[in-house]
């Protein structure tokens, strides 16, 4: 057991000290703090632009400026309407010189019409509140011409009462789905990146030791099976540590930014009403997905003698992960689809797809438990088979770029 912990520590410390690991961790942590404080950063740069937003209005239909100002104040837009007596040519010259930002032309023939002018199309979005205000004025004028009072206008534009009801026992309400969708998407992305990044790290580590002939020294004192599982446990612990750093960084970034989780972006992403069970399942499926693909990566890494050949043999594993991610991301909008349900019980897809279903649906407990049991059995079988391949694979040198070498590795391991 002492040799196991030596290899465990060596795998953990070697990767933890690499520049790529340190830089990646720091960049992600910095990104969390940047995103959490993005509104504060924007406010700092916009600090000098505190003057009131003035909209110059060229009235071809007089008397509408007070109504427009009242509508904009009702929308809490912060726009100050100012009538102008300049011509359109003079107004456009003022925009080009930067003395004004935009202007509005109001005309009224048979009906009210407006034209909003700004310097570029990128600034057209700022006219949305103005459009709403003009539409409200047009509605009021039309109602007046038809002889409708305020009560009749209110009834005319009253939204219809429209409810959505799902009879499926596993389906959540539309509001619950909207709250869960963003959080599940983020966690699926983290699991997806983790099951690619960390198993690939194991395969590269094994191939590096073989290419430098260190493996020959290691297996003379430690059994190949113990070596494989120590590698998997060491790098898996490193992955858990990195995820904990990311989680703590995100938490403190939100706290230091003074952001309210019930408002804005965080409310849309579903962080305002987080279920602990969602995070527990995320951690569980992360660990199961990691061990499943880590054993497979160690198996494949033991077959090659050069790090250049690792990616070619890892391609089948990468295809499985990509297919799982495509099913999961497409299933976010239709989590009850049959192909999503079936895929959630396939062990190589379950870490992503079953977690999607757990996060988006109210499933009976036996479904995720059955999927977890299938994954545990698969990990056990892969561990047994991977140990046999690994025992012989670490002794193989020379060109090895085909999965056919698995049979050769098993024969070599049995003869050892």
N, C-alpha and C positions, 0 to 999 in steps of 0.2 A: 504493500500500500504506500510505502514511503516513496517508491519510484513513481507511482501514479501522481502524487502531489508535486514531485519535482517537475515532471513534464507539464502538469497543469499550470504550475507557476511560470514555467518557461514560455508556454504558449500565451498565457495571459500577459506577461510583462513584455515579451518581444513585440507583440502587436500594439500594446498600449503606448509604447515608446516611439512608434513609427511616426514620421512627420505627417503622413497622410491621415492617420487616425486623429492626431492632435489638431491638425488644421481643420479637418471636417467637423470635429466637435466644436471648436471655437467659432467656425463660420455659422453653424446651425444655431448655436446659443446667441451669437450676435444678431442673427436674423430674427430670432424670437423677440429680443429686446427692441429691434428696429420696428418690427411690425406692430408690437404693442404700443410703441410710442410714436407711431407715424403721424397721428393727428397733432401731437404736441410739436413734433419737428416741423410739420407744415405750418403750424401757427407761428413758430419762430421766424420762418422765412417770409411769412405773409404779415409780419408784425408792422411793417412800414406802410402796408396798404390798408390803412384804417379809415380812409375817407369814404364818405357815403357813396353808394352806387347810384349814380344819377342817370335816368333815362330821359333823353330829349325827345319830345313828341311834336311831330309836325301835323297839325290838325287841319284836315280839309273839311272835317265835320266838327264845328266848334261846340264846346260845352261838354266834351267827353272826358277831359283831363281829370276833373274831380272824381268822376265815377271810377276811372281807371286807378287813381290813387287809393280810393277806398277799397277796391277789390284787392289790390296788392298788399295793403295793410292787413286785410282779412286773412291773406295767405301767409302773413309774417315773412315777407320776402326781403325786407330791408331796402327796397328800391324806391328812390325818390323821383317822382314824375315832374318834369319841368317842361312847360310849353316853350316852343322855339319859333322864331320868326325868320330864321335863316332858310335859304333855298336848299334843295337836296344836294346841289353841287357843292355848296358851301359846307354842308354837313359831312359829305363824303371827304372833302379836303381836310376837315377837322379830324376825322377818324384816321386818315393817312398820316397826319401830323402828330397824332397821339394825344390831342387835347380832349377828345371825347372817345368813349368806347363803342357806343352804339346809338341808334335812334329808331323811332317808330313812326310810321306814317299811317294815320287813321283816315279812312274815307267812308262815306255813307251815302249810297245811292238808294237802291231798293233794299239793300241790307248792308250791315256793317262789315267792313273788311279792313285788314291790317297787314302791314309789311314791315318786318323787323330786319334791320340792316346792321351788320357788324363787320369787322375787318376780315375775318376768315371763317371758314366753315367749322373750325374747331370750337369757336365761341358760340355757335348757334344753339348749343344745349342750354345756355343761360336764358334763352327766350321762352323756355317752357312755362315758367310762372306767368310771364306776360301773356302767353297764348291762353292760359286758363282764365286770366283776368278778363281778357277781351271777349272770350267765349261767354263768360258770365254776364258781361254788359250786353252782348248780342241777345242772349236769352231774355234778359230783362226788357230790352227794347221790343223784341218780338211779342212777348207776353203783353206788353202795354198796348201794342198796335192791335192785338186780338181781343183786348178787353178782359184779360185774365187777371185775377188778383193773386196775391202772394201765396195764398193757401192752395189755389188751383195749380199754380206753377210748381209748388212743392209736391203735390200729388202726382203731377205729370212726370216729374223726374225722380220720384221715389224708387229706389232699387227694389227689385223683386226679391222676395224671401226664397232662397234656394239652398236646400240642405243636401249634403251628400251622406249616404248611409251604406256601409258595407256589411253584408250578412255573414261573411267569412269570420270564423271565430279567431283566426290568427291575425286578421287585419287590424291595423291601428287606424285612428281617425286621421283625416287629412292634416290637421294641426300637429298631431303627434309625429306623423311622417315627416313633415317639414322641419320639425325640431330635431329629429334624429338623423335626417339625411346628411347634413353637413358634418356632424361629429363622426358618423360612421365612415363617411368618405375620407376624412383625415386619418382615422385609425387604420382603415384598409390600406391607405397609401403607406403608412409607417410599417405595417406588417409586410407589405409587398417589398419595400426597400430592404427590410431586415432579412427576409428569406433569400434575397439575392446577394446581399453584401456579405453577411457573415459566413454562410457555407462556401462562397467563393474564396473567402479568406482562408478557410481550412484547406481547400484544394491547393491553393497557391503555396501555403506553408509546407504541406507534404511534398509537393513537387520541388520546392526549393531545397528541402533537406535531402531529397534524393539526388538532385543535380550537384549538390556540394559534397556528396558521399557521407554526410553526417548520419544518414539513416543506417548505414552499415554498422556504425559504432553504437547507435541507440538500440537496435534490435538485438545486439549481442548481449545486452544487459537487461533489457525490458521486452516483454512479449509484445508482438505487433498489435494484438487486440487491446491490451492495456494502453499502448501508445495511442491508438486511434481514439478510444473513449476519453483519454486524458486531454487530447487535443480538442475534441468536441466540447467537453465540459469547460475547458479553459477559455476558449473563444466565445462560447455561449455566455459565460459569466461576464466577459468583457462586453458583450452585446447588451446584457441586462444593465450593467453599470452605465453604459452610454445612453440607453433609453431613460434610465433614472435621472441622469444629468439633464437630458432634454426636457423631461417632465418638470423637474424642479426649476429649470431655466424659464420654461413657459409660465409656470405658476408665479415666480417672482417678477417676471417681466410684466405680467398683468397687474400684479399688486403694486409694483413701483410706478406703473403708469396711471394708477388710480382709475382703471377702467371698470365700468359696471358691466358684469356679465349678463345682465338682463336687458341691455340696450344695444342697438346698433349691430355691428358685425357678429359679435359673440352670441347675441340672441338668435340671429338668423342661422348660425352654425350649430345651434343646439346646446351651447354651453350653459345656458341659464337653468336648465332642468336636467342635469346629468344624473343618470342612474349608476350607482356603484357597480351593479351587475354588468353594465356595458364595459366598464374598464377592466373588471375581473375577467370577463370572457376575452377581451382584447389581449390581456397578459397571457392567459392560458393558450389561446390560439397562436400567439407569437412564439411561445416556448415549444408547442407541439410542431408548428410549422418549421421552426428552426431545427429541432432534432431530426425531423423527417428528412429535410433536405441536407442537413449537415452530414448524416450518415451516408447519403447518396454522394455528396461531394467528396467525402473522404475516400470512399470506394473508387470514384473516378480519378481523384488526384493520385492515388497509389499506383495507377496504371501507367502514368507518364514519368519520364525522366527529365524532361525539360519544361520550364515554366511556359515556354512559348506554345507548348502543345495543350496546355490546360484548357484554354477557352474552347478549343475544338471539341474535346471530349465532354465539356460542360454544356454544350449546345442542347442536347436532349433535355437536360434538367431546366435550362433557361426557357425552353419552349413550353414545358409544363407550367412554369410560373407565369409566363405571359398569358397562356390560355386561361389560367385561373383568374388573373387580374382582369382580363377582358370580360369574363363571365360576371365577375363581381361588380365591375364598374357599370356594365350594361344593366345588371340586375338592380341597381340602386333605384331606378325609376319603376321597375316591375319586379319587386322581390318575391312575388307569389307565382312567377312564371314556372312552368313545369321543368324547363331545362335548368333553372336555378336550383330548384328543389332536388333534382336528381344529382346535380354536380356537388351539392353540399355534403353528400355521403361518399363521394370519391375522395380517398385520403389525400391525394396530391392537390386537390382543389379545395378541400374542406377548410384549411386555415383562413382563406379569404372569403369563400362563398358562404360557409356556415356562419361565420361571424357576421356577414352582411345580413343574413336572415334573422339571427338573434337580435341584432340592433334595430332592424326595420319592422319586425313582426313580433306578435305575442305568441311564441311557439310553446307547445307543451314541452315539459322538461325532458321527456324521453328522446326527443329528436336531437338536441345538441349533445346529450349524453351518449346516444348511439353513435353519432359522428365522432365524438372523442374516443369512444371505445374502439371504433374501427381504426382510427389513427394510431392509437396505442399498440394495437395488434400489428399494424403495418410497420410501425417503428421497430417493434420487437423482431419481426421477420427480417426487415432490412438490416437491423443490427446484427442478427445472426449471419445472414448472407454476406453483409458487408465485411464482417470480421473475417470470414473465410477468404474473401477476395483480397482484403487488405493484407492478410498474413502472407500471401504469395505475391501480391502486387508490389509491396515495398522491396522485394528482392529482384524485381524485373528491371532491367536496364536496356537501353537502346531505344530505337524508334517504336513508339506505341501510340497510334492515333485511331484505334478502332475498338469498338465495344466487344469485338470477337476475342480480345485479349483477356476478357473476364474468365473464360474457360481455362486458359493457360495459367492465369493467376491462381485459380482454385486448385488445379493439379499441382502447381509448384508449392502451394501452402500445405496440401495434404502430404506431400513427400518430405516436408521439412521436419 
